[in-house]
Amino acid sequence: MAAGRAAAEAAQSSGLSLEEAGKSAAEVARDIAASLARAAGQSERQISMAANHAAIQAATAAGLSEPQAQEHAIELAGRSAAATAHKTGLSDEEVASIAGKAAGQVADVQGLTMQESGRYAALTAGRTAADLAREAGHSHERVAHAAAQASWQVGVTAGLPHQSARAQAFAAAGNAAISFAMQGGATDEVAAMAAGHAVAHIAEASGLLLDETGKYAAEAAGDVAANLARAAGQSEREISMAANQAAIQAATAAGLSELRAQEHAIEGAGRSAAATARKAGLSDEDVALISGRAAGQAAQLQGWAVEESGKYAAQVAGKAAADLARQAGQSDEQVANAASRAAQQAGVAAGLSQQSVSHQAFTAVGTVVASFAKQGGATDQETAMAAGRAAAEAAQSSGLSVEEAGKYAAEVAGDVAANLARAAGKTERETSMAASQAAIQAAIDAGQSEPRAQEHAIELAGRSAA
């Protein structure tokens, strides 16, 4: 600990940030603790635990939050394992895999969920593979590919769902592209676009459809732009603007429409804010609200009115709350309730009317149920119907009439059906037809007559087109 404190003080004296000073403290304390444990003849597991404990204590003593300190300890464990494996003459792929597994094991010891441990394992493997490929003199395309492949393999082995493993692989490819761009003297804007382009290339090559490809490209570019703007000491508004602009540019460069690119940029802003808030050790409720607020601000920067930006804030907050509740192992009902609560709170904070707030809460419940249905192997039609039913039940539970509940059922089912059709690469006409069909069926299931259900579907189609 004394060595860690000295390292932190020296780092800050030389002008490094608190984050960098904490990192230095963690590294020094970890190395010393590992050496002392090894000299005492302890087992590899005991050495790892002692090193991990010392790194976290030193980083928190230097002023970092517990989650930040844990993250640095995990990163250091991966780097240490990679260095040891590299000395034994193993292949680059094996070294990356060992580094990832070591990082995941340390995350496990810290009590993180399987999802979080897997994410760190994949992140570390990708970073290690990129470093080794770069040292071997490979082209930037091969470096990005090596990073993505290592991240994917370790993520899947660690038990991540395929969607999460894929997201980590694309993030690894984007991170590799940034390093190349920055070493070549690229501007922040060019570096962000390079990350987006690398991710789009890998996503497309892996067989993803246009919308998903654009989404991952937008997320990568937005995150890079935000990190670079933050490192340059820009204000929160400037950071948000840089991220928003980069995300939209990357998504449109990948072939998405301006409107769809804007939506992905808004969602990406929310996800990025949630990740930052989690690192700061905030509660799940606070993380969800911060995520929603960031999404609403991104929408306002794009010129959306209060009503529209508030809807985005509520939707993103609801999704963030659902993800966090799911990661915490809560029941389906608890996840839906968390999403509904967060959507309501974010909607109120964004200045939405009571009617709009209720609408967003019912939508959040429907969206969560749709997610569960899809994961359970339901067809797109069944998923949309499940979402509509859940929204109608939530509306009726809050005292609304059958008429009003049917309206919400139609809207939620139509939105879910449209999103699924769009993700499946359907044309706008096919998407519109799927949404209309789902809206009518959901309204009928909620107790409305067929003519009234058709009226709701027509009204919703008009609003959507507008």
VOKOLVO-854998 format. One record per residue (C-alpha): x, y, z; residue number from 1; residue in three letters. Coordinates in pm, 1 decimal. Each point is the difference from the previous one (the first is absolute). Example, Ala and Ser with C-alpha at 12.3 -4.5 7.8 and 13.67 -1.06 7.14 Angstrom:
// residues 2
{site {1230.0 -450.0 780.0} 1 'ALA'} {site {137.0 344.0 -66.0} 2 'SER'} 
This chain:
// residues 466
{site {0.0 0.0 0.0} 1 'MET'} {site {284.6 238.0 82.8} 2 'ALA'} {site {155.9 -68.2 -340.9} 3 'ALA'} {site {-335.5 57.0 -168.2} 4 'GLY'} {site {-49.3 332.8 178.9} 5 'ARG'} {site {347.5 113.8 -99.7} 6 'ALA'} {site {-65.3 -93.8 -363.8} 7 'ALA'} {site {-331.4 190.7 1.7} 8 'ALA'} {site {160.7 311.2 150.3} 9 'GLU'} {site {283.0 -12.2 -254.7} 10 'ALA'} {site {-247.8 -41.4 -285.1} 11 'ALA'} {site {-214.7 294.0 110.9} 12 'GLN'} {site {309.4 215.6 59.4} 13 'SER'} {site {98.4 -59.8 -362.0} 14 'SER'} {site {-337.8 134.2 -116.4} 15 'GLY'} {site {-187.3 -326.1 -59.1} 16 'LEU'} {site {-374.8 -17.0 64.7} 17 'SER'} {site {-153.7 -165.5 306.8} 18 'LEU'} {site {-97.8 -297.3 -219.3} 19 'GLU'} {site {357.4 -48.2 -125.5} 20 'GLU'} {site {145.5 46.9 348.9} 21 'ALA'} {site {-238.3 -263.8 137.5} 22 'GLY'} {site {101.5 -233.9 -279.4} 23 'LYS'} {site {370.8 45.0 83.2} 24 'SER'} {site {-68.4 -58.4 369.8} 25 'ALA'} {site {-193.0 -318.9 -77.0} 26 'ALA'} {site {274.3 -133.3 -226.4} 27 'GLU'} {site {283.2 59.2 246.8} 28 'VAL'} {site {-194.7 -140.0 297.4} 29 'ALA'} {site {-107.2 -302.8 -201.6} 30 'ARG'} {site {354.1 -86.8 -112.2} 31 'ASP'} {site {140.3 28.0 351.8} 32 'ILE'} {site {-284.4 -203.6 155.3} 33 'ALA'} {site {44.4 -272.5 -264.0} 34 'ALA'} {site {377.2 -14.0 56.1} 35 'SER'} {site {-39.5 -24.3 378.7} 36 'LEU'} {site {-266.0 -272.0 -26.0} 37 'ALA'} {site {213.7 -195.9 -248.0} 38 'ARG'} {site {306.4 29.9 227.8} 39 'ALA'} {site {-212.1 -135.7 286.2} 40 'ALA'} {site {-68.3 -313.8 -205.7} 41 'GLY'} {site {-371.7 63.8 -44.1} 42 'GLN'} {site {-210.4 -167.4 -271.6} 43 'SER'} {site {-74.9 173.7 -331.0} 44 'GLU'} {site {-358.0 66.2 113.1} 45 'ARG'} {site {119.9 155.7 328.1} 46 'GLN'} {site {254.4 212.4 -188.4} 47 'ILE'} {site {-272.7 118.9 -238.5} 48 'SER'} {site {-235.4 85.4 287.5} 49 'MET'} {site {270.0 189.8 190.7} 50 'ALA'} {site {99.7 196.8 -310.8} 51 'ALA'} {site {-362.3 79.6 -84.4} 52 'ASN'} {site {-79.0 112.3 356.1} 53 'HIS'} {site {307.2 225.0 14.4} 54 'ALA'} {site {-75.2 158.0 -339.3} 55 'ALA'} {site {-357.5 89.3 100.2} 56 'ILE'} {site {105.2 139.1 339.1} 57 'GLN'} {site {274.8 213.7 -155.2} 58 'ALA'} {site {-228.5 136.2 -272.1} 59 'ALA'} {site {-280.2 90.3 244.1} 60 'THR'} {site {254.8 157.2 236.6} 61 'ALA'} {site {112.8 213.1 -295.6} 62 'ALA'} {site {-357.0 131.9 -35.5} 63 'GLY'} {site {-160.7 -230.5 -256.2} 64 'LEU'} {site {-348.4 -146.9 48.6} 65 'SER'} {site {-31.1 -369.4 87.4} 66 'GLU'} {site {-122.6 -96.9 -352.5} 67 'PRO'} {site {286.1 196.0 -162.9} 68 'GLN'} {site {251.4 -167.8 231.6} 69 'ALA'} {site {-146.3 -342.7 -78.0} 70 'GLN'} {site {23.5 70.0 -371.9} 71 'GLU'} {site {368.7 91.8 24.8} 72 'HIS'} {site {71.4 -312.0 208.5} 73 'ALA'} {site {-169.2 -216.3 -264.9} 74 'ILE'} {site {193.4 168.4 -280.5} 75 'GLU'} {site {330.2 -47.4 184.1} 76 'LEU'} {site {-74.2 -368.5 63.0} 77 'ALA'} {site {-54.2 -50.1 -373.1} 78 'GLY'} {site {319.3 184.5 -90.9} 79 'ARG'} {site {203.7 -197.4 254.7} 80 'SER'} {site {-137.6 -332.8 -126.0} 81 'ALA'} {site {72.4 101.5 -360.9} 82 'ALA'} {site {362.0 91.0 81.8} 83 'ALA'} {site {56.0 -333.9 177.4} 84 'THR'} {site {-161.8 -201.5 -281.1} 85 'ALA'} {site {193.3 189.8 -267.8} 86 'HIS'} {site {332.6 -94.8 165.0} 87 'LYS'} {site {-84.7 -371.7 -25.3} 88 'THR'} {site {-16.2 19.2 -380.2} 89 'GLY'} {site {-375.6 -54.9 -41.0} 90 'LEU'} {site {-175.9 123.0 -315.5} 91 'SER'} {site {-156.4 346.9 -4.9} 92 'ASP'} {site {-349.3 -155.2 -0.2} 93 'GLU'} {site {81.0 -205.7 310.6} 94 'GLU'} {site {155.0 300.0 177.3} 95 'VAL'} {site {-310.6 211.5 -68.0} 96 'ALA'} {site {-224.9 -280.6 122.8} 97 'SER'} {site {202.2 -44.7 322.1} 98 'ILE'} {site {-4.3 375.9 65.1} 99 'ALA'} {site {-375.9 11.0 -47.0} 100 'GLY'} {site {-61.2 -296.1 227.5} 101 'LYS'} {site {222.4 150.6 270.5} 102 'ALA'} {site {-192.7 328.1 -14.9} 103 'ALA'} {site {-330.5 -186.8 18.8} 104 'GLY'} {site {115.9 -202.7 300.4} 105 'GLN'} {site {102.3 314.0 189.1} 106 'VAL'} {site {-338.6 154.9 -78.9} 107 'ALA'} {site {-161.8 -317.3 139.1} 108 'ASP'} {site {204.1 27.0 320.2} 109 'VAL'} {site {-119.3 360.7 35.7} 110 'GLN'} {site {-358.0 -129.1 3.5} 111 'GLY'} {site {-105.9 138.3 -337.9} 112 'LEU'} {site {-279.8 -172.8 -190.9} 113 'THR'} {site {76.5 -257.0 -269.9} 114 'MET'} {site {-104.4 256.5 -261.5} 115 'GLN'} {site {245.3 258.2 134.6} 116 'GLU'} {site {283.5 -251.1 45.5} 117 'SER'} {site {-52.8 -125.2 -355.2} 118 'GLY'} {site {2.7 354.6 -131.5} 119 'ARG'} {site {335.7 72.6 166.8} 120 'TYR'} {site {141.4 -331.5 -125.9} 121 'ALA'} {site {-102.5 81.7 -357.2} 122 'ALA'} {site {122.5 360.2 24.3} 123 'LEU'} {site {340.7 -107.8 132.5} 124 'THR'} {site {43.4 -276.0 -258.9} 125 'ALA'} {site {-80.0 242.0 -281.7} 126 'GLY'} {site {238.6 265.4 128.5} 127 'ARG'} {site {279.4 -256.6 46.6} 128 'THR'} {site {-49.9 -147.0 -348.5} 129 'ALA'} {site {8.8 347.9 -154.4} 130 'ALA'} {site {324.3 88.5 182.6} 131 'ASP'} {site {168.5 -323.9 -111.6} 132 'LEU'} {site {-116.6 35.6 -361.1} 133 'ALA'} {site {122.0 359.2 -6.7} 134 'ARG'} {site {341.1 -102.1 140.0} 135 'GLU'} {site {20.6 -266.1 -272.2} 136 'ALA'} {site {-34.6 276.5 -262.2} 137 'GLY'} {site {-340.6 -105.2 -136.1} 138 'HIS'} {site {-221.1 240.4 -199.2} 139 'SER'} {site {-272.6 189.4 185.2} 140 'HIS'} {site {-267.5 -223.5 -158.4} 141 'GLU'} {site {172.0 -314.3 134.5} 142 'ARG'} {site {48.9 158.8 342.1} 143 'VAL'} {site {-369.9 85.6 21.6} 144 'ALA'} {site {-93.7 -348.6 -117.3} 145 'HIS'} {site {233.1 -165.6 255.4} 146 'ALA'} {site {-149.3 212.7 279.3} 147 'ALA'} {site {-357.0 -81.6 -100.1} 148 'ALA'} {site {68.4 -371.1 -36.4} 149 'GLN'} {site {177.7 -34.8 337.0} 150 'ALA'} {site {-267.7 202.0 177.2} 151 'SER'} {site {-280.2 -206.6 -155.3} 152 'TRP'} {site {159.4 -337.1 84.4} 153 'GLN'} {site {74.2 89.8 362.2} 154 'VAL'} {site {-339.0 168.6 46.2} 155 'GLY'} {site {-189.5 -307.4 -119.6} 156 'VAL'} {site {221.7 -231.3 210.1} 157 'THR'} {site {-68.6 220.4 303.9} 158 'ALA'} {site {-372.4 -57.6 -48.9} 159 'GLY'} {site {-106.3 331.5 -151.4} 160 'LEU'} {site {-318.5 -10.6 -209.5} 161 'PRO'} {site {90.9 19.8 -369.1} 162 'HIS'} {site {-133.5 354.7 -32.7} 163 'GLN'} {site {218.0 122.3 289.7} 164 'SER'} {site {304.2 -190.6 -128.8} 165 'ALA'} {site {-52.3 154.0 -342.8} 166 'ARG'} {site {-23.9 351.3 147.3} 167 'ALA'} {site {328.7 -52.6 185.9} 168 'GLN'} {site {167.7 -129.2 -316.8} 169 'ALA'} {site {-105.3 307.7 -195.5} 170 'PHE'} {site {115.6 227.4 282.5} 171 'ALA'} {site {338.7 -175.7 -8.5} 172 'ALA'} {site {28.8 63.1 -375.0} 173 'ALA'} {site {-89.5 366.5 50.3} 174 'GLY'} {site {256.4 44.0 278.9} 175 'ASN'} {site {269.9 -152.6 -221.6} 176 'ALA'} {site {-86.0 240.9 -281.8} 177 'ALA'} {site {25.7 301.8 231.3} 178 'ILE'} {site {354.2 -86.4 104.9} 179 'SER'} {site {112.0 -14.7 -362.2} 180 'PHE'} {site {-175.0 324.0 -87.6} 181 'ALA'} {site {140.7 192.4 298.0} 182 'MET'} {site {353.0 -130.4 -59.8} 183 'GLN'} {site {-29.6 128.4 -355.0} 184 'GLY'} {site {-77.5 351.0 128.8} 185 'GLY'} {site {-371.0 -6.4 -87.3} 186 'ALA'} {site {-236.2 263.6 138.0} 187 'THR'} {site {-258.6 -105.9 259.8} 188 'ASP'} {site {-274.2 5.2 -267.0} 189 'GLU'} {site {201.4 -222.0 -236.5} 190 'VAL'} {site {86.0 -242.0 284.5} 191 'ALA'} {site {-368.7 -32.0 90.9} 192 'ALA'} {site {-94.1 -66.8 -361.8} 193 'MET'} {site {281.3 -257.1 -31.0} 194 'ALA'} {site {-145.1 -188.4 297.6} 195 'ALA'} {site {-348.7 12.7 -149.4} 196 'GLY'} {site {126.3 -117.6 -338.3} 197 'HIS'} {site {196.6 -291.4 151.0} 198 'ALA'} {site {-302.9 -116.4 198.1} 199 'VAL'} {site {-231.2 31.0 -301.9} 200 'ALA'} {site {244.9 -203.5 -208.7} 201 'HIS'} {site {22.7 -281.6 258.4} 202 'ILE'} {site {-377.7 5.4 62.6} 203 'ALA'} {site {-78.4 -21.6 -370.2} 204 'GLU'} {site {253.5 -280.1 -51.7} 205 'ALA'} {site {-159.3 -196.0 285.8} 206 'SER'} {site {-333.2 4.4 -183.2} 207 'GLY'} {site {-188.3 266.9 195.0} 208 'LEU'} {site {-272.8 193.9 -178.3} 209 'LEU'} {site {26.3 370.8 -77.3} 210 'LEU'} {site {-184.8 131.8 306.0} 211 'ASP'} {site {208.4 -200.3 248.7} 212 'GLU'} {site {320.4 89.3 -185.3} 213 'THR'} {site {-85.1 369.5 15.6} 214 'GLY'} {site {-92.0 -25.8 366.7} 215 'LYS'} {site {337.2 -148.8 99.4} 216 'TYR'} {site {188.7 249.2 -220.2} 217 'ALA'} {site {-186.8 290.1 163.1} 218 'ALA'} {site {70.5 -129.6 349.7} 219 'GLU'} {site {372.9 -45.9 -65.5} 220 'ALA'} {site {46.7 341.9 -161.7} 221 'ALA'} {site {-207.7 176.0 265.8} 222 'GLY'} {site {191.9 -158.8 288.4} 223 'ASP'} {site {335.8 88.5 -154.2} 224 'VAL'} {site {-101.7 359.5 -69.3} 225 'ALA'} {site {-130.1 38.1 356.6} 226 'ALA'} {site {316.8 -143.8 156.1} 227 'ASN'} {site {226.9 221.0 -211.3} 228 'LEU'} {site {-205.7 312.3 73.3} 229 'ALA'} {site {4.1 -83.1 372.3} 230 'ARG'} {site {378.6 -51.5 -6.7} 231 'ALA'} {site {32.4 341.8 -164.7} 232 'ALA'} {site {-179.5 158.0 295.8} 233 'GLY'} {site {-311.9 104.6 -189.9} 234 'GLN'} {site {-330.6 78.8 170.6} 235 'SER'} {site {-273.4 -263.0 36.7} 236 'GLU'} {site {-203.5 171.1 -271.3} 237 'ARG'} {site {297.8 1.1 -239.6} 238 'GLU'} {site {68.3 -366.6 78.4} 239 'ILE'} {site {-363.0 -87.7 -70.7} 240 'SER'} {site {2.4 195.1 -327.3} 241 'MET'} {site {321.4 -165.2 -119.8} 242 'ALA'} {site {-131.4 -348.2 81.5} 243 'ALA'} {site {-337.5 70.9 -160.6} 244 'ASN'} {site {153.7 133.6 -319.7} 245 'GLN'} {site {249.6 -287.3 -31.3} 246 'ALA'} {site {-267.8 -264.0 60.5} 247 'ALA'} {site {-230.4 145.8 -267.4} 248 'ILE'} {site {282.5 29.8 -251.9} 249 'GLN'} {site {115.3 -358.5 60.2} 250 'ALA'} {site {-353.9 -139.6 -29.4} 251 'ALA'} {site {-77.5 189.9 -321.1} 252 'THR'} {site {341.4 -102.0 -141.0} 253 'ALA'} {site {-107.3 -360.2 69.1} 254 'ALA'} {site {-308.8 58.6 -213.4} 255 'GLY'} {site {-275.1 96.3 247.0} 256 'LEU'} {site {-247.7 282.1 -53.2} 257 'SER'} {site {57.3 325.2 190.8} 258 'GLU'} {site {-300.8 -66.7 226.9} 259 'LEU'} {site {107.6 -354.5 89.9} 260 'ARG'} {site {355.6 124.9 57.0} 261 'ALA'} {site {-134.0 263.8 240.8} 262 'GLN'} {site {-192.3 -264.9 194.9} 263 'GLU'} {site {308.9 -216.1 36.6} 264 'HIS'} {site {201.6 304.7 110.7} 265 'ALA'} {site {-258.5 75.8 269.8} 266 'ILE'} {site {-1.8 -358.9 127.7} 267 'GLU'} {site {380.8 -9.0 -8.8} 268 'GLY'} {site {19.7 318.5 208.6} 269 'ALA'} {site {-217.4 -165.5 262.3} 270 'GLY'} {site {206.1 -319.4 6.5} 271 'ARG'} {site {325.9 192.2 28.5} 272 'SER'} {site {-132.4 212.1 288.6} 273 'ALA'} {site {-123.2 -313.6 177.6} 274 'ALA'} {site {344.3 -162.9 -27.7} 275 'ALA'} {site {169.1 312.0 144.9} 276 'THR'} {site {-252.7 23.7 284.3} 277 'ALA'} {site {49.3 -367.7 90.1} 278 'ARG'} {site {376.4 50.6 21.9} 279 'LYS'} {site {-63.4 283.8 245.2} 280 'ALA'} {site {-178.0 -248.9 226.7} 281 'GLY'} {site {-349.1 151.8 -24.8} 282 'LEU'} {site {-315.5 -199.7 74.2} 283 'SER'} {site {-186.8 -176.5 -281.6} 284 'ASP'} {site {-284.6 250.3 30.7} 285 'GLU'} {site {236.6 296.9 -36.8} 286 'ASP'} {site {180.8 -167.8 -290.6} 287 'VAL'} {site {-329.0 -46.6 -187.5} 288 'ALA'} {site {-105.2 362.1 56.4} 289 'LEU'} {site {339.8 134.0 -110.8} 290 'ILE'} {site {-19.9 -220.1 -309.0} 291 'SER'} {site {-343.1 139.2 -84.8} 292 'GLY'} {site {106.8 359.1 60.1} 293 'ARG'} {site {299.8 -43.0 -233.8} 294 'ALA'} {site {-225.6 -144.5 -270.1} 295 'ALA'} {site {-244.0 289.9 38.4} 296 'GLY'} {site {282.7 253.5 -24.6} 297 'GLN'} {site {132.6 -170.4 -314.2} 298 'ALA'} {site {-348.1 21.3 -153.1} 299 'ALA'} {site {-24.2 370.9 87.0} 300 'GLN'} {site {340.3 62.3 -160.3} 301 'LEU'} {site {-143.5 -152.1 -317.3} 302 'GLN'} {site {-285.8 250.8 11.7} 303 'GLY'} {site {-279.7 -218.2 136.4} 304 'TRP'} {site {-273.2 173.8 201.0} 305 'ALA'} {site {-52.1 -64.2 373.5} 306 'VAL'} {site {-271.7 -260.9 -62.5} 307 'GLU'} {site {218.1 -207.4 -234.8} 308 'GLU'} {site {323.0 36.6 199.3} 309 'SER'} {site {-193.0 -90.0 317.6} 310 'GLY'} {site {-128.5 -317.8 -165.6} 311 'LYS'} {site {353.7 -100.4 -88.1} 312 'TYR'} {site {112.2 75.3 357.3} 313 'ALA'} {site {-274.9 -222.6 141.2} 314 'ALA'} {site {61.2 -283.4 -247.6} 315 'GLN'} {site {375.7 -9.3 56.9} 316 'VAL'} {site {-37.4 23.5 379.8} 317 'ALA'} {site {-249.3 -288.0 -6.0} 318 'GLY'} {site {232.0 -215.1 -208.1} 319 'LYS'} {site {300.0 78.6 223.4} 320 'ALA'} {site {-199.8 -88.6 312.7} 321 'ALA'} {site {-115.3 -327.1 -158.4} 322 'ALA'} {site {356.4 -95.7 -97.7} 323 'ASP'} {site {131.5 73.3 349.4} 324 'LEU'} {site {-282.1 -191.8 168.8} 325 'ALA'} {site {56.0 -295.1 -232.7} 326 'ARG'} {site {375.1 1.7 75.9} 327 'GLN'} {site {-84.3 -1.8 371.2} 328 'ALA'} {site {-194.8 -323.8 -54.5} 329 'GLY'} {site {-344.0 144.4 74.2} 330 'GLN'} {site {-322.6 -171.4 -109.3} 331 'SER'} {site {-179.9 91.2 -324.5} 332 'ASP'} {site {-261.7 192.9 195.9} 333 'GLU'} {site {262.7 193.9 197.4} 334 'GLN'} {site {184.1 86.5 -323.3} 335 'VAL'} {site {-321.8 131.7 -157.8} 336 'ALA'} {site {-82.9 201.5 314.1} 337 'ASN'} {site {349.9 152.5 8.4} 338 'ALA'} {site {-32.9 102.5 -365.2} 339 'ALA'} {site {-343.4 152.7 56.9} 340 'SER'} {site {116.3 195.1 306.6} 341 'ARG'} {site {310.5 136.9 -174.0} 342 'ALA'} {site {-197.0 100.5 -310.5} 343 'ALA'} {site {-251.7 188.4 215.6} 344 'GLN'} {site {267.7 179.4 201.5} 345 'GLN'} {site {199.1 96.8 -310.3} 346 'ALA'} {site {-315.9 116.5 -176.4} 347 'GLY'} {site {-101.6 221.1 291.9} 348 'VAL'} {site {354.1 143.1 26.1} 349 'ALA'} {site {-6.5 78.1 -374.0} 350 'ALA'} {site {-324.6 196.5 34.3} 351 'GLY'} {site {-240.6 -240.6 -170.6} 352 'LEU'} {site {-372.5 23.1 65.9} 353 'SER'} {site {-157.4 -256.7 234.3} 354 'GLN'} {site {-158.9 -175.2 -298.6} 355 'GLN'} {site {335.6 -27.7 -178.0} 356 'SER'} {site {169.7 -122.4 318.2} 357 'VAL'} {site {-258.2 -277.2 38.3} 358 'SER'} {site {39.3 -86.6 -365.7} 359 'HIS'} {site {377.9 -36.3 36.8} 360 'GLN'} {site {-42.8 -217.6 310.9} 361 'ALA'} {site {-233.4 -240.0 -184.7} 362 'PHE'} {site {234.3 -1.0 -298.0} 363 'THR'} {site {294.3 -86.5 226.9} 364 'ALA'} {site {-188.5 -299.0 141.5} 365 'VAL'} {site {-91.3 -117.4 -350.5} 366 'GLY'} {site {357.4 39.6 -124.2} 367 'THR'} {site {139.6 -206.6 288.6} 368 'VAL'} {site {-254.9 -275.9 -58.0} 369 'VAL'} {site {85.5 4.5 -372.5} 370 'ALA'} {site {367.2 -44.1 84.2} 371 'SER'} {site {-73.7 -301.0 221.5} 372 'PHE'} {site {-229.2 -152.2 -263.6} 373 'ALA'} {site {262.4 36.8 -272.4} 374 'LYS'} {site {269.8 -156.3 219.5} 375 'GLN'} {site {-239.7 -289.5 63.1} 376 'GLY'} {site {-15.6 -74.6 -372.5} 377 'GLY'} {site {-332.7 168.0 -82.8} 378 'ALA'} {site {-70.7 103.5 -360.1} 379 'THR'} {site {-11.2 371.1 -85.2} 380 'ASP'} {site {-382.1 -11.9 -7.8} 381 'GLN'} {site {-18.5 -176.2 338.8} 382 'GLU'} {site {248.9 247.6 145.8} 383 'THR'} {site {-205.4 299.5 -115.0} 384 'ALA'} {site {-319.1 -155.2 140.9} 385 'MET'} {site {166.6 -70.8 335.6} 386 'ALA'} {site {114.3 362.9 18.6} 387 'ALA'} {site {-350.6 126.3 -84.0} 388 'GLY'} {site {-162.0 -220.9 263.1} 389 'ARG'} {site {244.7 113.3 267.7} 390 'ALA'} {site {-60.2 367.9 -84.5} 391 'ALA'} {site {-379.5 -50.5 11.4} 392 'ALA'} {site {20.6 -176.8 336.8} 393 'GLU'} {site {219.5 276.3 143.1} 394 'ALA'} {site {-243.5 263.9 -129.2} 395 'ALA'} {site {-305.3 -175.9 143.6} 396 'GLN'} {site {177.2 -57.3 333.0} 397 'SER'} {site {49.5 376.7 26.0} 398 'SER'} {site {-377.7 53.4 -39.4} 399 'GLY'} {site {-30.2 77.2 -371.8} 400 'LEU'} {site {-302.3 -114.4 -202.1} 401 'SER'} {site {1.5 -289.0 -247.8} 402 'VAL'} {site {-4.0 260.1 -277.8} 403 'GLU'} {site {313.2 174.3 128.1} 404 'GLU'} {site {174.6 -328.7 81.1} 405 'ALA'} {site {-69.4 -125.1 -353.1} 406 'GLY'} {site {151.6 315.6 -139.3} 407 'LYS'} {site {323.3 -54.6 192.1} 408 'TYR'} {site {3.5 -368.4 -93.6} 409 'ALA'} {site {-26.8 93.0 -367.6} 410 'ALA'} {site {271.9 263.1 19.9} 411 'GLU'} {site {251.2 -216.6 188.3} 412 'VAL'} {site {-62.7 -310.3 -213.2} 413 'ALA'} {site {29.0 210.0 -317.5} 414 'GLY'} {site {328.0 157.9 114.1} 415 'ASP'} {site {150.7 -336.3 94.9} 416 'VAL'} {site {-109.8 -159.8 -327.9} 417 'ALA'} {site {145.8 292.5 -198.4} 418 'ALA'} {site {334.7 -18.7 181.6} 419 'ASN'} {site {24.4 -375.7 -51.9} 420 'LEU'} {site {-88.9 30.1 -368.4} 421 'ALA'} {site {253.4 277.4 -46.7} 422 'ARG'} {site {269.9 -204.6 176.7} 423 'ALA'} {site {-80.6 -291.1 -231.9} 424 'ALA'} {site {76.0 221.3 -301.4} 425 'GLY'} {site {-361.4 31.7 -119.5} 426 'LYS'} {site {-100.0 283.8 -234.0} 427 'THR'} {site {-186.0 303.9 135.4} 428 'GLU'} {site {-323.7 -132.0 -152.4} 429 'ARG'} {site {46.5 -342.3 161.8} 430 'GLU'} {site {89.3 166.7 330.7} 431 'THR'} {site {-311.9 216.7 -14.5} 432 'SER'} {site {-219.7 -301.3 -77.2} 433 'MET'} {site {148.7 -203.4 288.1} 434 'ALA'} {site {-56.8 291.1 241.4} 435 'ALA'} {site {-358.9 51.5 -116.9} 436 'SER'} {site {-84.2 -370.7 23.9} 437 'GLN'} {site {147.1 -27.5 350.9} 438 'ALA'} {site {-177.6 316.5 118.5} 439 'ALA'} {site {-340.4 -124.0 -118.6} 440 'ILE'} {site {43.8 -346.3 152.3} 441 'GLN'} {site {123.5 141.3 333.6} 442 'ALA'} {site {-295.0 239.9 26.6} 443 'ALA'} {site {-245.2 -283.2 -74.8} 444 'ILE'} {site {170.3 -221.3 260.3} 445 'ASP'} {site {-41.0 285.7 250.1} 446 'ALA'} {site {-379.3 -7.9 -54.4} 447 'GLY'} {site {-60.9 251.4 -278.2} 448 'GLN'} {site {-217.8 -56.7 -304.6} 449 'SER'} {site {173.3 -56.7 -333.0} 450 'GLU'} {site {-115.6 335.7 -151.0} 451 'PRO'} {site {127.2 187.2 310.2} 452 'ARG'} {site {327.6 -194.3 -10.7} 453 'ALA'} {site {43.8 93.8 -365.9} 454 'GLN'} {site {-62.6 365.9 85.4} 455 'GLU'} {site {277.6 -13.5 260.9} 456 'HIS'} {site {237.1 -160.4 -250.9} 457 'ALA'} {site {-73.8 268.5 -260.8} 458 'ILE'} {site {46.3 276.3 257.8} 459 'GLU'} {site {331.6 -150.5 112.9} 460 'LEU'} {site {121.0 -34.1 -360.0} 461 'ALA'} {site {-76.5 368.6 -58.3} 462 'GLY'} {site {185.6 106.5 315.7} 463 'ARG'} {site {297.9 -217.1 -90.4} 464 'SER'} {site {17.0 143.6 -352.7} 465 'ALA'} {site {-20.6 353.8 139.2} 466 'ALA'} 
